[in-house]
Every structure is written in structure tokens, then in C-alpha cells.
Amino acid sequence: MAPFFAAGLVILYGVNSFANVMMSTAEFKNDPRNPNLKNQKH
């Protein structure tokens, strides 16, 4: 079972890093659902 858990962690890490990259693109930078936007005042 250990290889499946390891593969799951690798997949989750990849999805998380891809989501972080997508949040910083120009298209989603000013999206109100972006959690990084909550720290800034309009």
C-alpha cells in the first residue's frame, strides 16, 4: 500500500503547485475567488 500513498502524495503536490501557478497568472490575478487577493485592499 505504501507505493499508492506515495503516488497520491506526488499527485497532490503536483496539483497544488499547478494551482499556485495558475493563481498568479494575469487572467486569475484579479479574480475575487483568489485567496491571495484578500490580503490587498482595493
C-alpha positions in Angstrom: 0.0 0.0 0.0 2.9 2.4 0.5 3.5 3.0 -3.2 -0.1 4.1 -3.6 0.2 6.5 -0.7 3.5 7.9 -2.1 1.9 8.2 -5.6 -1.1 10.0 -4.1 1.2 12.5 -2.3 3.1 13.2 -5.5 -0.1 13.8 -7.4 -1.4 16.1 -4.7 1.8 18.0 -4.6 1.7 18.4 -8.4 -1.9 19.6 -8.4 -1.1 22.1 -5.6 1.9 23.6 -7.4 -0.1 23.9 -10.6 -2.9 25.7 -8.8 -0.4 28.1 -7.2 1.0 28.8 -10.7 -2.5 29.4 -12.1 -3.4 31.8 -9.3 -0.5 34.1 -10.3 -1.4 34.3 -14.0 -2.8 37.6 -15.3 -6.2 36.0 -16.0 -6.9 35.0 -12.4 -4.8 37.6 -10.6 -7.8 39.9 -10.0 -10.4 37.1 -9.6 -12.3 37.7 -6.3 -12.0 33.9 -5.5 -8.2 34.2 -5.5 -7.1 33.8 -1.8 -4.0 35.9 -2.5 -6.3 38.9 -3.3 -7.8 39.0 0.2 -4.6 40.5 1.7 -4.8 43.5 -0.6 -7.2 46.5 -0.2 -8.9 47.7 -3.3 
